[in-house]
Structure formats: structure tokens, C-alpha cells
Amino acid sequence: MPIPSYVMLKELRKLHLRRYQDPIDESLRGWNWDRPPVKPRAYLGLTINEVASYCPTRRDVWLRRITKVVPEVNEALKLGSLIHDVIHTTIEYFRKYVSSSVDILNAYNDVVSEVLKNFTIPEQFSGWVINLIKYVVIQLLAEVSWSSVGDGINPWLPWISEVRVDGSLLGLSKNLRIDAITGSNVVVDFKIAKPSENHRIAITAYAMALEANLEVPIDYGLIIYINGLNNTPKVSVESIYISSDLRKDFIDARDELIDMVISEREPPKATSCSPTCPFRNSCR
Ligand code: SF4
């Protein structure tokens, strides 16, 4: 995993305390998808980007769904997608590497060069992306080295990358893609962005969709922020308790969006727009 286990364990301890102090209202579990308030008013197959939109007025959803504007695939979107793919590929290659009987001390050079063969990286970002791959490999090597001299448990092994989950029971898309789930049922989301409230709504939606499908409690999430573009990659973690309040926030956001789409009500243009909004040229 791209964060050390000791960081994860420290965050988990904080989350356990929060859950103890503020238990989750069981009626807000995803498996109650067949009754209010978890049951959606309509099943529109909303994406996570729609429910947890970066647009302050949700005008992006109106543009896409009602006026059928196609978003531009701009440089920011391409870079975000590339970074996600690079991280997943690095983890996948590293797993394969250490599962074979090769000496793991060669993993650093071998995995970095193998991963790079899979991507065409824009020149201006290539140094940064290579540093990110190296960072992830170093974290994974540290985990494996430690477990080989410790109790023999590989803490990174239960980390499942790119998990597909059907969100339709909650009115979401059938093809939600979760970045990772750890062995202790923690949902992980990578963000190439500054921290934002909508990221908390997104991870709550993933957790409740998992609960709806698996019928096991998902109480915690980790948002791993990757920033420092054009400089040394900076990785930080925000641990999220999927509390009753966050669950209500997700349900409210989803239901307001359903009402807006069904009524075709046009939201106003936001007063402050992201410079990377893919609708900037078509939003008037
Ligand atoms: S340009 Fe602004 S108002 Fe329009 S969709 Fe983008 S963020 Fe929303």
C-alpha cells in the first residue's frame, strides 16, 4: 500500500475511538436499501462524481443529463486518470514480483522499469510520475521487508485494488469503481486534489454501496491525497469515520440530485468555478 502500516494503525485507533463515542445509527446502513431513508426516490444510476460533485451548484449534472453536453476530457482529467493507473499498476507488478521467488532486494529497479513500460507519460510530468512510482515501491518494499523479519504476516497482502461494486440498490451506478479495500474493511480512495468535503461524501457512498451488496459493516475510510505536482510527490492521509451524519449528508445529496434531475430544474452558474471543470467552455 502507498502508506505505511503504522500510519494506518494509528488512524484506525482514532477511528475506533470516534465510533465508540458516536455509534452508527443502524437504520443508515447500506443494507437497508429497501426502506427510507436509505431507499432512493428514483433509480437514476448516478455516478459518484455526480453525487459528490465539485460544482457548487451541481450545474455540471444538469448540463450532462438534461442538456446532453459532453464534458471535455481536459489535461487535469487525463493526468488524474494516469496517476490512478500508475498506482494500481505499480501495486499489481510489485505483488507479482514478490510472489515469484525473485530476490526482493532487486524489486526497486525492476518494478519501476517494468511499470514505466506500460505508460506514455507527458514529458512535463515524467519526472514527477517516476518519483511517485519510486515512492510507492519504497513503501511496499518496507512493508514486505518488515513482515519477512516480523511475525510473517504480510499486511499489504489483503489490500484489494480496483474493486467493482454495484451501487444500483442505492440509486447509484451499477459500475462503481473503488480504488481499494483493506483486509480490515477500510475503503480507500486516492485523490489527486486538495482536501474537500465532497471527497467525504464520495467515500461514504462507496462504503454504503459495499454494505448494500456485502451486508457487512463498513465504518471507516481513508482518503489518500497525492499532491505536489511538479515537485516532490506529497502523500497525506485523511481518515474518515463513516458516521451517521456523513451517511445523512450522502442521502441528502443524492436525493436533492434526484429531485433536480427529475424536475429538470436548471441550477444557477456557480460564482466560483474550478479551473479544471470540464464544462467551463460550455457552461453559460
Ligand atoms: S463551469 Fe462552474 S457552474 Fe459550470 S459546471 Fe463547471 S463548476 Fe459548475
Residues whose N, C-alpha, C, O or C-beta is under 5 A from the ligand:
A	BS01	SF4	C55 R59 D60 P268 K269 A270 C273 S274 C277 F279 R280 C283
